[in-house]
Amino acid sequence: MHILSKSTYIKGLQCEKALYMQKKHPYLRDKLSIEQRAKFQRGTDVGVLAHEVFPCGIDMSPNSPSQFPKKAQETWNNLSNPEVKVMYEAIFQYNDTLIMLDMLVRDGDRWLAVEVKSSLRLSDTYYNDAALQYYVLHGCGVPLSDFRLMYLNGDYVKDGPIDVKQLFKMESVMDYVVEKEDFVAQNVERLKAVVALPHSPVVNIGTQCHNPYPCDFQGHCWKLIPKNSFLFTTALDDHTLFQNYFNGMNTNAMMLQQIDSTSEEAHQIEALETNSYYIDYKILYSLAPQPKPKSVAYLNLLLHRPAVPELDGTRPYEEMILAFALQGEHEYDAAIDPSLLTSLRRDDMAAENCFVWDCFDDHSRWKEAIGLLIEKLSHYEQIVCFTPQNLTTTLLRHEIIQNQAVGYKVFNLFEVLQEAHFYHPAIKRGLTLQRLETALFSESNLFEHSRIILEATSNDLIGYQQAREDLIAENEIVAKTYQQLFK
């Protein structure tokens, strides 16, 4: 059986301890998020579609890990079979390292190796895993004409059935992988020795816990770190935090002695100590809408960016509006159309029922949202949202607001809270609506936002209904947050 694979090799490059834990104690891994699972599925779907660039191949995928040796032998036999032109998931093993190559294409008396990525650009990690695969292929004696990385072409515009030869583009990395062969060989031996250790290697927590990917053993490795440790603050970069920690300043008290008591870092540590939130109210109120708007719309847009374009005229990862939830409030005024005022919330305010639109069952209708939003948002002086994206840019892109001058109407709580240095222990490694609800209201009934996307694209009526309910629930937290902070 093999010791290393592509995934464990890449994991080992990031952290030796993570590799050891993956091989010896995989049950200690953190639970995969919905977003991570969706990324894995997207990669699989794009990889299968890429087979159409080199069609009629033989799928060498094993049904279970126990079939690896058998499939590796079949792969090897196929190399000398002139009737086999293409293999998918071709399996090779060399020096205790196993790879499953996305595509191996006969090219005269040699073979073209192709690895598929579901992204618009190539990263260092993609080059590193290509280098490992070349190392194994070369070690097995497979004569290669080239090694290419295949990825999505951001300039491709769908017009009719998907043209896979236009959807994908390829980049030769042959020179790179040949140059890196010695580097890979040294790392393979090093990482094999790590796996052979009688116990987990001693590796301190550090920046490798989050870079280039969040490690899925953080829950295990960080279990002795107090939940209120300054390592969970965000005012200073990770390198500085860990440098202080391993230089002896490993408690909040010691850290506070070394920093300005009025600094943002000090305020965040205080929030950790008291399990409360910190916000710079001076900045917050300077960002508050002036004058106070008489009408506010709380808007939650659900955007979908499919890797493979679904509709004619769209590109890979081009966004479409799958749904929106809009809840409006008007200061009570006889001049306002009474039909807009359906229920009183407070003595001086009236609120519209939450309006929800979606095209879950037919994505080709997505542009209907544009006209609806143009009409509905025109009744409000303020548009309040919570999103890491720039909503003004999104609304301009779809001509929902006609010019940048109208952009002042957009009040993005995400951006405002970041500018006001909002911090709470629940935030830790990122501000989400779920964590914001926990911070402000000491409870959270929400979920990962990516769950709504999963529900909305599930082709299931129950999923559609849940997505609508979740969209409304998110919008209610946006309204509740805005009202608490600014009213």
Beta strands, then each sheet from edge to edge (+ up, - down):
strand 1: 4-5
strand 2: 58-59
strand 3: 86-94
strand 4: 97-107
strand 5: 110-116
strand 6: 144-152
strand 7: 168-172
strand 8: 295-304
strand 9: 320-331
strand 10: 343-346
strand 11: 349-351
strand 12: 355-358
strand 13: 382-385
strand 14: 410-412
sheet 1: 1+ 4+ 3- 2-
sheet 2: 1+ 4+ 5- 6- 7+
sheet 3: 10+ 11- 9+ 8- 13- 14-
sheet 4: 10+ 11- 9+ 12-
end
